[in-house]
């Protein structure tokens, strides 16, 4: 039946990632078509690069996956919505989970972007407010060739648990943890994968 007596037209486009300008080009195309609603981007960092363009055009932007706290109070004219819970919630739950599992010290490795930095901050606040200690924390470059230095620092800090907030580069970090003898068999890991938006 459509909306307000009009049929709904659906156009598809790619939001890419922050290493490309795809999202901006796609947003331009959607705006030029007169789109009332643009669903996406999946990445908080990508949404932050196009939100002004979309809201300035008077279109509604809605993401099913953005969690960054940077978007919570963004001046969006009431035109930005999301259906995923923000990192203030996810970070608090993660802090309660790690603390509830009985760990008093933790290390944090988080990628350098809106998602990683925001979630690391809210996790740290929740974990420390429960009387626990962050033994080591590092915001890392997700494009780094390797993570030997970061893992060495984690190992030296001797945390009881490790929280990793990342994307595909998490595989490299896990390989390095195993290589240095502090893999999942010896150091409890909490993995927050931005691709899934879940703490595992």
LOTOR-723365 format. One record per residue (C-alpha): x, y, z. Coordinates in steps of 0.5 Angstrom, whole numbers, padded with zeros to 4 digits, always signed. Example, Ala and Ser with C-alpha at 12.3 -4.5 7.8 and 13.67 -1.06 7.14 Angstrom:
residues 2
+0025-0009+0016 +0027-0002+0014 
This chain:
residues 200
+0000+0000+0000 +0006+0005+0000 +0007+0011+0005 +0002+0016+0005 -0001+0014-0001 +0005+0013-0005 +0009+0007-0007 +0016+0006-0004 +0022+0006-0009 +0028+0003-0007 +0035+0005-0009 +0041+0001-0007 +0048+0003-0006 +0055+0002-0003 +0057+0005+0003 +0064+0003+0003 +0069+0004+0009 +0073+0010+0011 +0079+0009+0006 +0075+0011+0000 +0070+0016-0002 +0065+0011-0004 +0060+0013+0002 +0060+0021+0000 +0059+0019-0008 +0053+0014-0006 +0050+0019-0001 +0050+0025-0007 +0047+0020-0012 +0041+0018-0007 +0040+0026-0005 +0040+0027-0013 +0034+0022-0013 +0030+0025-0008 +0031+0020-0003 +0027+0021+0004 +0031+0016+0008 +0038+0013+0007 +0039+0007+0011 +0046+0006+0013 +0052+0007+0013 +0054+0001+0017 +0060+0004+0020 +0060+0009+0025 +0066+0013+0022 +0063+0012+0015 +0056+0015+0018 +0060+0021+0021 +0063+0023+0014 +0056+0024+0011 +0051+0025+0016 +0052+0033+0015 +0051+0032+0008 +0045+0028+0009 +0041+0032+0014 +0043+0038+0010 +0039+0035+0005 +0033+0034+0009 +0033+0027+0009 +0033+0022+0014 +0039+0018+0016 +0038+0011+0019 +0043+0006+0021 +0042-0001+0024 +0049-0002+0026 +0052+0005+0028 +0054+0005+0036 +0059+0011+0037 +0058+0015+0042 +0060+0021+0038 +0053+0020+0034 +0049+0021+0041 +0049+0028+0041 +0051+0030+0034 +0047+0036+0032 +0043+0032+0027 +0037+0036+0026 +0033+0030+0029 +0034+0027+0022 +0039+0021+0025 +0036+0015+0028 +0039+0008+0029 +0037+0002+0031 +0043-0001+0035 +0044+0001+0042 +0050+0006+0043 +0057+0004+0046 +0055+0007+0052 +0050+0001+0053 +0055-0004+0050 +0061-0001+0054 +0057-0001+0061 +0055-0009+0060 +0062-0011+0058 +0065-0008+0064 +0060-0011+0068 +0061-0018+0064 +0069-0018+0065 +0068-0015+0073 +0062-0021+0074 +0067-0026+0071 +0071-0024+0077 +0077-0021+0074 +0080-0015+0077 +0085-0013+0072 +0084-0012+0065 +0088-0010+0059 +0085-0006+0053 +0087-0006+0045 +0082-0002+0041 +0082+0001+0034 +0083+0008+0033 +0076+0010+0030 +0070+0013+0033 +0067+0006+0035 +0074+0003+0038 +0075+0009+0042 +0068+0010+0044 +0067+0003+0047 +0074+0003+0050 +0072+0009+0054 +0065+0007+0056 +0068+0000+0058 +0074+0003+0062 +0069+0007+0066 +0064+0002+0067 +0070-0003+0069 +0074+0002+0074 +0067+0004+0077 +0067-0003+0080 +0073-0002+0083 +0077-0006+0078 +0084-0003+0075 +0086-0002+0067 +0093-0005+0067 +0094-0003+0060 +0090+0001+0055 +0092+0002+0047 +0089+0005+0042 +0092+0002+0036 +0092+0003+0028 +0088-0002+0025 +0092-0001+0019 +0099-0003+0022 +0103-0009+0019 +0103-0012+0026 +0102-0012+0033 +0108-0015+0036 +0109-0008+0041 +0102-0008+0043 +0102-0015+0045 +0109-0015+0048 +0106-0009+0053 +0100-0013+0054 +0104-0019+0056 +0108-0014+0061 +0102-0011+0064 +0100-0018+0066 +0092-0017+0066 +0088-0022+0068 +0083-0021+0062 +0084-0018+0055 +0079-0014+0052 +0080-0013+0044 +0075-0008+0040 +0077-0009+0033 +0075-0011+0026 +0079-0016+0021 +0086-0014+0024 +0083-0018+0030 +0086-0024+0027 +0093-0021+0027 +0093-0019+0034 +0090-0026+0036 +0096-0029+0032 +0101-0025+0036 +0098-0027+0042 +0099-0034+0041 +0106-0033+0038 +0108-0029+0045 +0105-0035+0049 +0099-0031+0052 +0093-0034+0047 +0086-0035+0049 +0089-0042+0053 +0092-0037+0058 +0089-0031+0058 +0081-0030+0058 +0079-0026+0052 +0073-0021+0051 +0073-0020+0043 +0068-0014+0041 +0068-0015+0033 +0065-0008+0030 +0063-0012+0024 +0058-0016+0028 +0057-0010+0034 +0057-0016+0039 +0062-0018+0045 +0064-0025+0044 
